[in-house]
Amino acid sequence: MPLDTTVQAEYEDGFILDETELNDISPYNEGHNVLRAIIDKCPEEEHGRMVRFSGFWKNERHDVDWTSLPDNARPIRFRHGFITQSATGEELARGWSGMDFGYQYTDGENVQDVRELR
Amino acid sequence: MASTQTWVEGNGTNAATLTESRSEINFKNVDDSTTAYTSSPITAGNNSFVKYQAIKFAGTWNSLSGLTYKVSNNAPATGISIVGSVVSAGATPSTTALGDSAFSTSGLSANFVSSSTPYGAGSSSTTAGGTMYAQAFRAQMKTTSSAAPGDTPQVTFTATWTES
C-alpha cells in the first residue's frame, strides 16, 4: 500500500504514476515532486488523459473519477506536517496529521470537492 | 519523500551561527547548542539565555504554507514561564528578560524566508522548492525565586505546516 498522504494517477492506457514508488521525485521535471508532474499533465502526451486521481490515508485509497471532470480540473493535495522537539530531551515526533484531497476547477464560478482526511 | 525538515538553532552574534539537526531546545545559562543543560543550569530568579530556533525544509515539495510554532505548556511549574515570539531578525542571545508574551500554546504564525537564512520578513507561502528556511522564533525560560530546583517538567515545541 502506498504511504499515507501520497497520491497516484492512472492514465488512459493504464499507466500509473505512483508517488511512493518514485520516492516523490518527478521523472518528468527535475527538482519537482510527483504532484507537480500530475498537475502539469506531464504523462498525458505519452499515456493519454488522466482517468483516476487517488490519495492514500490510513491504509485506504480515496479516488476521484477524473473522466467526469472538465479539462481545466486541477488535482488538490495538501498534506499537514508536524515536527516536535523537547525542551528537556530529544526530538519526539514527526509526521503527517492529515491531508486535504480532491479537485478544483472554474466554470463561471469556482467548483471544488476537497476531502479533509484526518 | 516530500519535504524533509530539521530544527536549526541560532547562536552567537545576532544569533547568526546556525546549527542544524538540533534535537532539543534545552533552556540553560549559556548561549550555545552543545553544553549540557545540567552544566549550565538556570538558578531560581533568573532567566535562561534566549533560544533562537527555526525549521529548515529540503527535499521535494510543490508548495509550503501555514507554518506555526507552539509550545505544549508555557507555565510548566510554579515560578517558571516560557515566553517568545516569531522574529524577522536575530539578536545576540542574553539573559535579559524578553518583553514577549507567554509563548503560544495554539500556534504562532511564521513565514518562509529564503534558502540561506531564517531571518527576514518572508511570505506566508512559497513555491520555491528545495531548501527553505521558515522564520525563526525566539524563546526564553523565566524563573522566579519560587521555582523549585531540579529538572522542569517536559515541555515540547512543535512546528506545523501544510505542503503540496
Interface residues (C-beta under 8 A of the other chain):
Chain A: T5 N23 D24 I25 S26 G31 H32 N33 L35 R36 I39 I76 R77 F78 R79 H80 G81 F82 I83 T84 Q85 S86 A87 T88 G89 E90 E91 L92 R94 S97
Chain B: M1 A2 S3 Q5 W7 R22 S23 E24 I25 N26 F27 Y37 I55 G59 T60 W61 N62 V71 I82 G129 G130 M141 D151 T152 P153 Q154 V155 T156 F157 T158 A159 T160 W161 T162 E163 S164
